[in-house]
């Protein structure tokens, strides 16, 4: 009887050990991916964005944002593109992106700006900024806690701010945040082309 009990206990212990080892193996790749993600280098960030405030309160899918260059002699509103490949700018953005934390009460994804983060190993992340005043952050579809410095850096690097006027500027929370320094607004060839078209009217 004692022999049977010993064999039963031995088999039970082996089964538990085997399950624990399998669980550790199953969890290892996910943990490794999460840890290594912050160590990855970004080669560039490609962006599409509305160059005006979209009045619709309804959420916009990232897939709905397609390049739509305006004819500046007729209208300034459209969807513009930009690429960030400067290593210093990328380093500043990556530091903020790596520090993002999931929102406590997430809302469905909304996109007025879509940034595809291209890593040197071929992996991509999707960073969307949504909300009427382009201030809600979504990383790979999940809403994140707000980060005013990230909002300012990303929007400024792509030349977003010169397109904004009046009350729209004051409504952007990152511009009212005095906790970090802000450089001059960046202008782009698109905005310069628009100004040139304005002068010819």
DAQUI-V193451 format. One record per run of one state. SS is the DSSP state (alpha for helix, beta for strand, coil for the rest). FROM is the first residue (numbers start at 1). LEN is the number of residues. If there is no record, write none. Layout:
BEGIN
SS/FROM/LEN ; SS/FROM/LEN
END
This chain:
BEGIN
coil/1/1 ; alpha/2/36 ; coil/38/4 ; beta/42/9 ; coil/51/11 ; alpha/62/3 ; coil/65/3 ; beta/68/1 ; coil/69/10 ; beta/79/6 ; coil/85/2 ; alpha/87/12 ; coil/99/3 ; beta/102/1 ; coil/103/10 ; beta/113/7 ; coil/120/4 ; beta/124/7 ; coil/131/5 ; beta/136/4 ; coil/140/2 ; beta/142/3 ; coil/145/3 ; alpha/148/10 ; coil/158/3 ; alpha/161/3 ; coil/164/3 ; alpha/167/4 ; coil/171/2 ; alpha/173/4 ; coil/177/12 ; alpha/189/12 ; coil/201/1
END
